[in-house]
């Protein structure tokens, strides 16, 4: 489960143009992530937030290599590259032909302002 959380954060960061990820974690979790090869860089002093927490930064591009190696050690198949959902944008570019006449008319009014 921890691998999947880290992998999702890394993919999100890359997809949205973030150069690095930031974590505020307990020392034990930092040790686990470090043992898995994630290039953790301490980003500040430890603080008390529901117990001792330490801020870390991870380069998103470097994390991809570490996550690939971690995935191979776990024997997990490569991630699916296509999105598992269909992005929806509003208003749609074209009215849906399955909409009722009244809804299609409302759509046209929306488009015309």
C-alpha positions in Angstrom: 0.0 0.0 0.0 2.8 2.4 0.8 4.3 1.8 -2.6 1.0 2.7 -4.3 0.7 5.9 -2.2 4.2 7.0 -3.1 3.7 6.1 -6.8 0.4 8.0 -7.0 2.1 11.1 -5.5 5.0 10.9 -7.9 2.8 10.5 -11.0 0.6 13.4 -9.8 3.6 15.6 -9.3 5.0 14.9 -12.8 1.6 15.2 -14.5 1.1 18.6 -12.9 4.6 20.0 -13.4 5.9 19.8 -9.8 9.7 19.3 -9.6 9.6 17.9 -6.1 7.4 16.2 -3.5 7.2 17.3 0.2 6.5 14.9 3.0 6.0 15.5 6.8 6.6 12.1 8.3 7.6 10.3 11.4 11.2 9.2 11.6 10.3 5.5 11.2 8.4 6.1 8.0 11.4 8.2 6.7 13.6 5.2 7.4 11.3 2.8 5.5 11.1 5.1 2.5 14.9 5.6 2.5 15.4 1.8 2.6 13.2 1.5 -0.5 15.6 3.9 -2.3 13.6 7.1 -2.3 16.1 10.0 -2.4 14.8 11.8 0.7 16.4 15.2 1.5 15.5 16.7 4.9 13.8 20.0 4.2 13.7 21.5 7.7 13.9 20.9 11.4 11.8 18.2 13.2 8.6 19.5 14.7 5.9 18.3 17.0 2.7 17.7 14.9 0.7 14.9 16.5 4.1 13.5 17.5 7.6 14.0 16.1 7.5 14.7 12.4 10.4 15.6 10.0 9.9 17.5 6.7 11.5 15.9 3.6 11.7 16.7 0.0 12.0 14.2 -2.9 12.9 15.1 -6.5 10.0 13.9 -8.6 12.2 12.7 -11.5 14.6 10.8 -9.2 11.7 9.2 -7.3 10.5 7.6 -10.6 13.7 5.5 -10.8 13.5 4.5 -7.1 9.8 3.6 -7.4 10.5 1.5 -10.5 13.1 -0.4 -8.6 10.8 -0.8 -5.6 8.0 -2.1 -7.8 10.3 -4.7 -9.3 11.4 -5.9 -5.9 7.8 -6.3 -4.9 7.0 -8.1 -8.2 4.2 -5.7 -9.1 3.5 -5.4 -12.9 4.1 -2.0 -14.6 1.5 0.6 -14.1 -1.2 1.1 -16.8 -0.3 4.2 -18.8 -3.8 5.3 -19.9 -6.1 7.1 -17.5 -8.6 5.0 -15.6 -11.2 7.7 -16.0 -12.6 10.0 -18.7 -12.0 13.7 -17.9 -15.1 15.8 -18.1 -15.2 19.4 -19.1 -18.1 21.8 -18.8 -19.7 23.0 -20.8 -19.2 20.2 -23.4 -18.1 21.3 -26.9 -21.1 19.7 -28.5 -24.6 18.9 -27.1 -25.2 15.2 -26.2 -27.7 13.9 -28.8 -29.2 11.7 -26.1 -30.3 14.8 -24.1 -34.0 15.8 -24.2 -35.1 18.7 -26.4 -35.6 21.0 -23.5 -32.1 20.3 -22.2 -30.6 20.7 -25.6 -32.3 24.1 -25.9 -31.0 25.0 -22.5 -27.5 24.0 -23.7 -27.9 26.4 -26.7 -28.9 29.2 -24.4 -25.8 28.5 -22.2 -23.6 28.6 -25.3 -25.1 31.9 -26.5 -24.9 33.6 -23.1 
